[in-house]
Amino acid sequence: MNNEVAAGNTTSTLGHLALGLTLLAFGLGGTGVIDNVAAADAAGLATWVGGVTLFLVGLLALRAGDKGEGTAYAALGAFWFTWGSGAGGHASADAMGLFLLLWALLALTLTMASAGSGLFGQGVYGLLFVALLLLGIGALADNGGLGEAGGWVAAAAGLVAWYGATAAVAGWPMALRRSAGGAPAAG
């Protein structure tokens, strides 16, 4: 799966921007860092930007022959639309925890499928996986600390996705290259 937005792919850039903004709103709401703002307050953004926009971007990518990004964005669009439509509803904490854990499996699949795309491609989906895992376990265990940690990880994933989209538009560096000692160096 090619998730390197530096290539200038419009659907990839729009997808990362929609995913980044949605994850930032969802994640920051989950941290409790802003008074009177919860993750459920991101439901409208999650439904329309994360859900509808990502789903349409996924369909456009599939139409263009990019089955990796098409699958990723369409599936993430379905996740965000479903979550946004049900946020604040009458589902039990256990049902919400199970929902988040099942979607963590999608994020894990996307992480493994993006193995050849470099650290950036895997980073967004890997962080999303960790966030959903923490949030799901936190909901099942009624552990607010895990939920807050999941919110911070989701916000970090949002920043990575947002940076990727912004870098593609602004022409900023995206790849990490290896230094002489073998450690990653910014590039």
N, C-alpha and C positions, 0 to 999 in steps of 0.2 A: 504494500500500500504506500503510495507516495503522499506523504503529508507535509512535505517541505514547501511552505508557502512562498519561499524566496523565488521559486520558479516563476512567479507572477501569474499563476493560475487564478482567474477571477473567482471561480466557485470556491476554491480553497481559501482565498483571502476573505470572502464574504462569510464562509462557514466558520473560519476561526474567529472572525470579529463577532458574529452572533453567539458562538459558543463562549467566547471570552466574556462578553458583557453579561450573559445569562449566569455564568458561573460566578462572576464577581458579585452580582446582586444576590444570588442565592447564598454564596459563601459568606459574604459580609453579614447578611441577615442571620445566618446560623451562628455567627460568633457572638452576637449580643454586644458588639463593640459600639453600635449606634443605638442610643436610647429609643425605645418604642419602635424598633424595626426588627422584624423576625424574618426567617427564611420564607414563610408563607406570604409575606408582603411582596415578594418577587414573583408571585403567581402570574400576574398579567404579563410581565416581561418574559417569564418562562414560557407561557402559552404562545405568545405571538412572535417574539424574537427567537427564543430557543426552540419552540415547537414548530410553528408554521414556516418560519424562514429557513431553519435548518433542514426541514423536510423538503421544501422546494429546492434548496441548494443541492440536496442529495439527489433528487430526481434529475436536476440539470447535469450533475456530474455523471450519473448513470447514463443519461442520454448521450453525453459526450464520450462515453466508453470508459470512464474511470470507475470501475466497479468497487475499488477500495474506498475511495472517498465518498462515492455515492452511497454505498452501504453504511458507512460510518455516519454521515450526516443525516440520512433518512432515518436510521435507527435512533440517533440522538434526538432528532426532531420528534419522533414518536414518544421517547422518554419524557422530554420536556413538556410536550403537549399534555400527556397523561398526568404528569406531576402537577403542572400548573392548573389543570382543570379540577384536580382533586384536592389541592392544597387548602387547608382550613376546613375540609369536609368532615365527615363523620366517621372516618376510618379509625380503627384502633391503632395504638402505638405499635402493637405486634404486626398488624397488617402493613403499616407503613415501613416497619423494619424489614419485613419480608420483601416488600416491593423494592426497597433500596438495595437489598442484597442481590435480588435477581438481576437488577440493572447493573450492579457491580460486575456481574459475570459478563455483560456486554462490554463494559469498559475494559475488563481483563482481555477479552477476545480482541478488541481494538488495539490494546497495548501489544499483544503478541503478534498481531497481523502487521503492525507498523515497525517490526524489528529492523527491517532494512532501510528505514527512512531516517535514521540518525537519532541523536539525543532529543532534538526538538519534537519530532513526530511521536516518539514514545513518551516523552515527558508529559504532554497534555493528557494523554489517555491514561498513563500510569498514575498521575496525580488524581485524575477523576476516579479511577478504580479505588485508590486508597481512601479518598473522601467518601465515596458511597459505602465502602466497607465500614469505615468508622461510624458514619451516620446510621447505617442499618443496624450494626451491633449496638450502638448507643440507644436506638429506639427500642430494640428488643429487650435490652437490659435496663431500660429506664435510667440511663447514665448520661446526664447532661454534659459532663466533661468530655465524653467521647463525641457527642454531638457537636460541641464547640470546636474540638480539634478537627473534626470532619469539615466544619465550616471554614476553618483557616486553610485546610488543604484544598478545598474547593476554590477559595479565593485565590490561592497560589496558582492553581490550574487555570483559572480565569485570566490571571495576569500573563501567564505564559502564552495562552492562546491569543490574547489581545496583542501582546508584543509581536507575535508572529504575523498577525494581520497588518499591524502598523508598520512593521519592518518591510513587508512586501510592498506596501503602498509608498513608503518613504525611501526605500532603497537602503535600509539599514542592514547590517550583517546579521545573518541567521545561523551560520554554521560554526561549530566549535572545531577547530583544527588541533592536531597534536603538536605539542612543543617538542623540542629536541629530547627532553627527558621522557617523553611518552605520555605526559599528563595533558589533559585538555587545556587549550589556550584559546582565549577569545579571538575571533577572527572575522 
